Amino acid sequence: MSNTRRKKYKSSLEISYLTENELVNSGIRSVGKNVRIAETCKINGLENISIGNNVIIGGNVVISCSIGSVTIGDYVHIGSGCYLDGEGMITLDDFSGLASGARIFSGTDDYTGEYLTNSTIPEEFLGVKFAAVYIGRHVIIGSGAIVLPGCNVGEGSSVGALSLVTKPLDSWGVFCGIPAKRLKARSKKLLELERQLLSRPAKYS
């Protein structure tokens, strides 16, 4: 394979990110510095999304918030294939992260049979309920995990892969399972690492 062909082949496989100019002019409510959003992301409701500094949103992430809002803090990573339903409001605080395929819902259909369901149905026949989700500072949500409406995750907690969060979780715990249950305390050493990181000069002007 020639060098030219190899370079072309390599570039077609790599993830491409929107430029700073494209982000500023995209219609997003607000966007900070050093933000990387993959071109393959699908975002509905750009005007309802606020993004801080030092944020990476990976490939094939879907964010839906034609109503409600999604607020993303500083030093946040959203892994590839994640889904955020922000129609009831989602906040990802500083240093939080979603591993690949994690899903956060802030709205849900009524499953009792008292109403019709799904987005093809006119609103007057639906019983959709909304409840804000807050993902605290230094929280990490594992791959494939699901967080349901109203289920805040306290500062410093971690949620294991494929877990289901059905109720609010306390701070500084390690949670896992269906439903997610506290296994043990989580170390706070990362707070010192945060202080060291923030003492460094910013990489952007």
N, C-alpha and C positions, 0 to 999 in steps of 0.2 A: 504494500500500500504506500503510495507517495505521501510525502510530508503534507502537501496541500490537501489531499483527500483525508488524511488522518486528522488534521486540524479541523476540517469541515465536519467530519464525523463526530469528533469529540465535542465541538461546540453545539451540535444538534442534540446531544445527550445531556449536557449540563443544564442545571436550573438557571434560568435567566430571571433577573430581578428588575423591577421598575426603577427608573432613575429618580433622583431627588426632584427634578423638575416635573416629571410625570406625576409624582405623588402630590406635590404642592398644588398642581392644577387638576387633580383628579376629582375634586368635589368632597374629599374627606373634610370633616368638621375642623380637625386640627391634627397636625403631624409634626413630630419633633425631628431631631437630628440623628443621623446614623441609623436610619430605618430601612430595612430590606424586606420587600414584599414580593414574593414570587409572581411572575406573570401569569401563572396558571391558577392563581387564587380566584374565587368567585365571591364577590361582595355585593349584597343587596342592601341599599340604604347607606351609602357612603356619607351622607350628610349627618348621620347619627353616630359616627365613629370618631373617637378621639384616641390618638396614639402618642405616647411619650417618646423619650430618647432611647437609643440602643435597643431596638426591637427587631426581631426576625420573625417573619411569618412564612412558613415553608410552602412547598408546592401542594396544589390541590386542596388547600384549606377553603372551607365554605363558611362565610359569615352572613347571617340573615338578620337584618334589623330594619325593615321598612318602617316599623314602629319601634318604640323603645330605644335602647342605646347599647353600645359596646364601648367601654372605656378601658384602654390598655396603658399601663404605667411604664416606668423605665426598666430597662434590662429584663424584658419579657421575651420568651421564645414560645412560639406556637408551632408545633411540629407538623410535618406533612400529613394531610388527610384528616385534620381535625374539623369538627363541625361546631359552630357556635350559633345557637338560636337566641338572639338578643332582643326578641320582641317584648320581653318583660324586664330587661336590663341586666347586663353582665358587666362586672368589673373585675379585671385582672390587675392586682396591685403589683408594686415593684418587685422585681426578682422572682416572680412566679413563672411557671412553665407548664405547658401541656405537651406531653409526649405524643408521638404519632398516633393518630386515630382516636384521640380522646374526644368526648362529646359533652357539651354543656347545653342544657335546655333551661330557658326561663319562661317557657310557655308550654301548655299541654292541652290536648283535647280531653273531654270528659269521657271516661271509660265505663261509666255505670250503665249506659244504655238510655239515659234520660235525654240525650241529645244525639243528633247526627254528628258524624266526624269526618275529617279530612278537608283539604283546602278547596275542593270542588264545590262545597256546600255554601249557600248564602249565610251570612253572619247571623241572621236572626234564628237559624236552626241549630247553631253551635253553642257549646258550653265551654269555650276555651278559657282557661285560667292562667293568669300570669303571676309570677313571683320572682323578684330579683335574686340573682346569684352573685355572691362576693367571694372571690378567690383571694385570700390574704397574701401578705408579703411572704416571700420565700416558700410558698406552697408549690409542690410539684404534683401533677396529676398524671398517673402512669398510662402507658399505651393501652388504648381500647377501653379505658375507664369511662363511666357515665356519671354525670352530676345532674340531678333532677331539680326542677324549679324550687326556689326558696332554700336550697341547701348550701348555706355559706360554709366555707372551709376556713378555719381559723389560721392565724399567722403561724408559719413555720411547720405546718403539717404536711405529710406526704400521703398520697393515695396510691395504692399498688395497682399494677396492670390488671385490666379486666374487672375492676371492682365497680360496685354500684352504690353511689352515694344517695341515700333516701332521706337523710335528715341532716341538720347542721352538725359539723364536726368541730371539736374543741381545738385549741391551739397546741402546737408542739407535740403532735402525736404521729405515730405511724399507723395508718389504717389500711385494711385490706379485706376483701371478701364481698359476698352478695348476701345481705347488705354489708357495706363496709363497717368493720368494727375495729376499735383501737387495740393494737397489739402491744405497743410499748411507747415510751417517750422518744422524741427525736432530739438529737444533739443540737445545741445552740452554738457550736463552734463556728458555724457559717456566719454568725453575726460579726465576729472578729474579722473574717475574710471579707465581709461587706465593707467594714471600716477601712481595711487596707486597700481595697479596690477604689473606693471613693476618694481616697487621699491622693490618688494618682491624677495627673493632669488629664483633662478631657481630650479625646482624640479628634474632636471636631472644634471648629472655631465658633 
